Amino acid sequence: MIRTALAAALLAASTAGALAADRALTLDKNGLHLLDAQGRELDRHAVRAKRWDQRGEGSERVAVLLDADRSRPLLARVRGDRLAVHDLPAPDFEVEALCLHRDPQGLLHLFLLGNDGLSEQWLLGERSARPLRRLATAPHPQGCAVDDERGLLQFGEAGVGQWFVATEPEGRPRRWLNEPAPTARPAWPVLQPTAQTDPVGQQGDAADDPAIWVHPQDGRRSAVLGTNKKQGLLVYGLDGRQRQLLPVGRINNVDLRQGIRTGGRAWDLAVATQRDEQSLVLFGIDGRGHVAELARLPTDLADIYGLCVGRTPDGQLDAFPNDKDGRVQQYRIERHEGKWRARLLRQFKLDSQPEGCVVDERAQRLFVGEEKRGIWALDATADAPAQPQLVMPVGRELVADVEGLALYQGRRGGPSYLVVSSQGSDSYLVLDARPPFQLRGGFRIGINEQRGIDGASETDGLEVSSADFGGLYSQGLLVVQDGHKRLPDGRQNFKLLPWSEVARALRLP
């Protein structure tokens, strides 16, 4: 039996639907009709359609219909006393049901449910429709409706029951039979990405961790380094276009520092973990942002995983790789007699798997994310005792896995912030980088309809810089890995956001 909410929605979609006090849309065998408050016809669009849905909030009135003669969807908008109707793209499957959804950002979505169980979710613009993602639903679905408030698509399957599918396009698709059980998440603000990188070259879980190189003369010519853990290191411009691919194998995390003093000169150095060789791959970056491999530096880790690097007070470089068994090591990266080497300085062990980490160079403090437990902090000085203190445990706001960690270093001695990927809630937290490490709030990354960029979810690595990159990024830049590329479905990539939007949303000083 169809549940009450779905039955009411389907009834509204099959009869007259009042969109506002002075307007209504009806559908009959003669077409779609726009009526005034007295029921008089203002406009009509002749069409044979049995399936339709509508939304009307404030001054916006919109409907979608399935043209039975041409087997394609139509989009109708009310313009004063007239209907503006145009064709939407025809999907490559037979549509059995269609319904609309208004998301928390106020964007309009269209669900097209196919007769054979193949379905799609589209983003509707003023006169456009762009595929967001593909969905596996059920063959011969019995109508559909969306509960906007709960974010649930509902449809029936004969002999089985009622299906509920989460309308959120980001993350892994979630569905329930008869009894929906969506997970409650904190009501963080939703920010929009302003750019995205070209997708990585492999399908599946491939992109992982970014780092940011700042051009010494012109911030707009800076670069983003990103790992493809199935192939190697990628280098992008701030426009998102790929500049380089270094096929160095299965590297997981990457980090970099500029102006490192070793071997009698200054270097811009990036370090990545190579999981096949259990080693560190060392890269040099020249003044144009061109990256080249310098060396492979062995470790004694059995299953090397995450990494971060940091400058010492005297300008040397320390690398902090970790192992899935919980070990974290500290190496000094240096050039000695014309050769690169990694000298082990100390190590400590957490109870379970770490990955993300970051060094606060001002305070000489190391933050490490233990994926299932929380965020730890300890002295980053090599000769200091390793005594991790729990900064924030996994809980309501920080949802496992704890993934990428990055540090926004305030300019001219201003406040610094720890930025964390709360992967289990598809969100990002911002904490003070100084004790008592107060939580300033969180945010999510949603769709930028105007630029045609999807949101971000299930983020692994992230990076942030307070440098002036010009334009939108004059107050700094945040880069996050996107675990699920949408608009349309595709291979993973990285999203770019202005730090100014984070500061505005969380009211950071």
Secondary structure, 3 states (H helix, E strand, C coil): CCCHHHHHHHHHHHCCEEEECCEEEEEECCEEEEEECCCCEEEEECCCCCCEEEEEECCEEEEEEEECCCCEEEEEEEECCEEEEEECCCCCCCEEEEEEEECCCCCEEEEEEECEEEEEEEEECCCCEEEEEEEEEEECCEEEEEECCCCEEEEEECCCEEEEEECCCCCCCCEEECCCCCCCCCCCCEECCCEECCCCCCCCCCEEEEEEECCCCCHHHCEEEEEECCCEEEEEECCCCEEEEECCCCEEEEEEEEEEEECCEEEEEEEEEECCCCEEEEEEECCCCCEEEEEEEECCCCCECCCCEEECCCCCEEECCEECCCEEEEEEEEEECCEEEEEEEEEEECCCCEEEEEEECCCCEEEEEECCCEEEEEECCCCCCCCCEEEEECCCCCCCCEEEEEEECCHHHCCCEEEEEEHHHCEEEEEECCCCCCEEEEEEECCECCCCECCECCCCCEEEECCCCCHHHCCCEEEEEECCECCCCECCEEEEEEHHHHHHHHCCC
